[in-house]
Amino acid sequence: MSQEILVLCPFGLDAGLLSKAAELLPGRVRAFVPAREQAEAALYGANIIHTLNCGEIVDEAALADLLAEKLKLWGSSIVLAPATIRMRNLMPMLAWKLDAGLTADCTALEMAGSDLVQTRPAFGNSLMASIRSLSRIQMATVRPGLFRPAARPNPKAEIIPESCHIREQRLRHVAFQPFSQGKPLSQAGIIVAGGMGVGSKEGFRKLSVLAEKLGAGLAASRSAVDAGFAPYRCQVGMTGVTVCPRLYIAVGISGAVQHLAGMSGSEKIVAINSDPKAPIFGYADYGIVGDWETVIDQLLKEELS
Ligand SMILES: Cc1cc2nc3c(=O)[nH]c(=O)nc-3n(C[C@H](O)[C@H](O)[C@H](O)COP(=O)(O)OP(=O)(O)OC[C@H]3O[C@@H](n4cnc5c(N)ncnc54)[C@H](O)[C@@H]3O)c2cc1C
């Protein structure tokens, strides 16, 4: 077994997770990605890149069988994956096959000697737990989009095309129903987020017009979701999605710690709030004190590109 991180992204690369792995163990990162993403995997710090050439695999159980066999050859000591729906399905099956400890939905990772310290909210999010696995292989899933991608070009990365012979697929692809239109929030470069201050569903409709003009994703605080102003898939924060866009525009959001947990990695934060003492201003790069609707109306009048 070698001290090495394997980043498993068979259904699509999480560049932020890969660059985090390269930061944790520089020069000792293996990635498993779709063939079309091999160049991106080399850009974000993988040293050895296994590419998948077998089209769409629908059965995570069959893929877990295959990966368990491969891992015996590769001998990676740490296995990381984004906590997407499919990887949440696959990773426990793989952990069982490898007799490995698995920590789900981590919000931070660091190395302590050869141990991976995995941090995640616990006990109804009332505390943050730091977890070390006692097993030979340490496995974790991480909220998608948690880490900002940092380029670590590796032109000498070794590319190994994998032929995958799935013996038996126990699942069959029947139909595909898109969950929502457009890109997932975790991939949006710009996000317009509304809170209780926006006051209504109609208010959110106005925010969505701005979001559309900016080519942005629409997000919400938990209170706004609980009030029915926006659907749950828009929720950003500790119990919602984690995002790190180039620009996050927080409209009528107070800046509670649970909201900040999901968006404080944003490159630039603009806050619009009528209360000059709102905590969000303590984290914003630019603050606009005023009624959200007046400010948004003015923004909508501007020529936005
Ligand atoms: C276990 C747990 C998990 C949680 N998880 C999450 C989570 O994932 N995400 C999340 O967001 N929250 C989460 N919360 C809730 C969080 O604590 C806050 O209650 C929530 O974020 C507040 O949302 P808000 O900022 O929209 O509302 P408020 O705190 O009510 O703030 C509304 C803001 O709007 C401003 N405002 C009012 N009128 C106007 C106006 N006309 N124009 C401009 N501004 C105006 C006010 O000044 C105020 O600052 C969680 C809480 C707990 C206990």
Ligand as a Chemical Component Dictionary entry (heavy atoms), coordinates in Angstrom:
data_LIG
# 
_chem_comp.id                   LIG 
_chem_comp.type                 NON-POLYMER 
_chem_comp.pdbx_formal_charge   0 
_chem_comp.three_letter_code    LIG 
# 
loop_
_chem_comp_atom.comp_id 
_chem_comp_atom.atom_id 
_chem_comp_atom.alt_atom_id 
_chem_comp_atom.type_symbol 
_chem_comp_atom.charge 
_chem_comp_atom.model_Cartn_x 
_chem_comp_atom.model_Cartn_y 
_chem_comp_atom.model_Cartn_z 
_chem_comp_atom.pdbx_ordinal 
LIG C1  C1  C 0 -28.971 23.385 12.142 1  
LIG C2  C2  C 0 -29.231 24.599 11.280 2  
LIG C3  C3  C 0 -28.909 24.520 9.933  3  
LIG C4  C4  C 0 -29.132 25.633 9.117  4  
LIG N1  N1  N 0 -28.804 25.574 7.790  5  
LIG C5  C5  C 0 -28.945 26.673 7.027  6  
LIG C6  C6  C 0 -28.543 26.675 5.656  7  
LIG O1  O1  O 0 -28.100 25.659 5.093  8  
LIG N2  N2  N 0 -28.679 27.811 4.943  9  
LIG C7  C7  C 0 -29.179 28.978 5.488  10 
LIG O2  O2  O 0 -29.277 29.974 4.775  11 
LIG N3  N3  N 0 -29.577 28.983 6.777  12 
LIG C8  C8  C 0 -29.487 27.879 7.543  13 
LIG N4  N4  N 0 -29.933 27.912 8.831  14 
LIG C9  C9  C 0 -30.732 29.076 9.266  15 
LIG C10 C10 C 0 -29.864 30.266 9.658  16 
LIG O3  O3  O 0 -29.509 30.173 11.015 17 
LIG C11 C11 C 0 -30.647 31.585 9.456  18 
LIG O4  O4  O 0 -31.844 31.520 10.187 19 
LIG C12 C12 C 0 -30.977 31.888 7.996  20 
LIG O5  O5  O 0 -29.826 31.784 7.195  21 
LIG C13 C13 C 0 -31.518 33.302 7.903  22 
LIG O6  O6  O 0 -31.957 33.553 6.601  23 
LIG P1  P1  P 0 -32.069 35.040 6.066  24 
LIG O7  O7  O 0 -30.748 35.717 6.163  25 
LIG O8  O8  O 0 -32.733 34.976 4.744  26 
LIG O9  O9  O 0 -33.152 35.688 7.063  27 
LIG P2  P2  P 0 -32.987 36.730 8.211  28 
LIG O10 O10 O 0 -31.949 36.336 9.175  29 
LIG O11 O11 O 0 -34.354 36.977 8.711  30 
LIG O12 O12 O 0 -32.451 38.042 7.473  31 
LIG C14 C14 C 0 -33.193 38.808 6.586  32 
LIG C15 C15 C 0 -32.346 40.028 6.216  33 
LIG O13 O13 O 0 -33.024 40.783 5.252  34 
LIG C16 C16 C 0 -32.805 42.154 5.533  35 
LIG N5  N5  N 0 -33.911 42.911 4.956  36 
LIG C17 C17 C 0 -35.206 43.014 5.400  37 
LIG N6  N6  N 0 -35.934 43.774 4.565  38 
LIG C18 C18 C 0 -35.089 44.172 3.571  39 
LIG C19 C19 C 0 -35.242 44.959 2.416  40 
LIG N7  N7  N 0 -36.433 45.505 2.078  41 
LIG N8  N8  N 0 -34.183 45.152 1.612  42 
LIG C20 C20 C 0 -32.954 44.638 1.923  43 
LIG N9  N9  N 0 -32.757 43.858 3.021  44 
LIG C21 C21 C 0 -33.805 43.632 3.824  45 
LIG C22 C22 C 0 -32.748 42.243 7.042  46 
LIG O14 O14 O 0 -32.043 43.399 7.464  47 
LIG C23 C23 C 0 -32.032 40.950 7.391  48 
LIG O15 O15 O 0 -30.628 41.159 7.504  49 
LIG C24 C24 C 0 -29.714 26.820 9.663  50 
LIG C25 C25 C 0 -30.020 26.865 11.015 51 
LIG C26 C26 C 0 -29.786 25.773 11.828 52 
LIG C27 C27 C 0 -30.113 25.856 13.291 53 
# 
loop_
_chem_comp_bond.comp_id 
_chem_comp_bond.atom_id_1 
_chem_comp_bond.atom_id_2 
_chem_comp_bond.value_order 
_chem_comp_bond.pdbx_ordinal 
LIG C1  C2  SING 1  
LIG C2  C3  SING 2  
LIG C2  C26 DOUB 3  
LIG C3  C4  DOUB 4  
LIG C4  N1  SING 5  
LIG C4  C24 SING 6  
LIG N1  C5  DOUB 7  
LIG C5  C6  SING 8  
LIG C5  C8  SING 9  
LIG C6  O1  DOUB 10 
LIG C6  N2  SING 11 
LIG N2  C7  SING 12 
LIG C7  O2  DOUB 13 
LIG C7  N3  SING 14 
LIG N3  C8  DOUB 15 
LIG C8  N4  SING 16 
LIG N4  C9  SING 17 
LIG N4  C24 SING 18 
LIG C9  C10 SING 19 
LIG C10 O3  SING 20 
LIG C10 C11 SING 21 
LIG C11 O4  SING 22 
LIG C11 C12 SING 23 
LIG C12 O5  SING 24 
LIG C12 C13 SING 25 
LIG C13 O6  SING 26 
LIG O6  P1  SING 27 
LIG P1  O7  DOUB 28 
LIG P1  O8  SING 29 
LIG P1  O9  SING 30 
LIG O9  P2  SING 31 
LIG P2  O10 DOUB 32 
LIG P2  O11 SING 33 
LIG P2  O12 SING 34 
LIG O12 C14 SING 35 
LIG C14 C15 SING 36 
LIG C15 O13 SING 37 
LIG C15 C23 SING 38 
LIG O13 C16 SING 39 
LIG C16 N5  SING 40 
LIG C16 C22 SING 41 
LIG N5  C17 SING 42 
LIG N5  C21 SING 43 
LIG C17 N6  DOUB 44 
LIG N6  C18 SING 45 
LIG C18 C19 SING 46 
LIG C18 C21 DOUB 47 
LIG C19 N7  SING 48 
LIG C19 N8  DOUB 49 
LIG N8  C20 SING 50 
LIG C20 N9  DOUB 51 
LIG N9  C21 SING 52 
LIG C22 O14 SING 53 
LIG C22 C23 SING 54 
LIG C23 O15 SING 55 
LIG C24 C25 DOUB 56 
LIG C25 C26 SING 57 
LIG C26 C27 SING 58 
# 
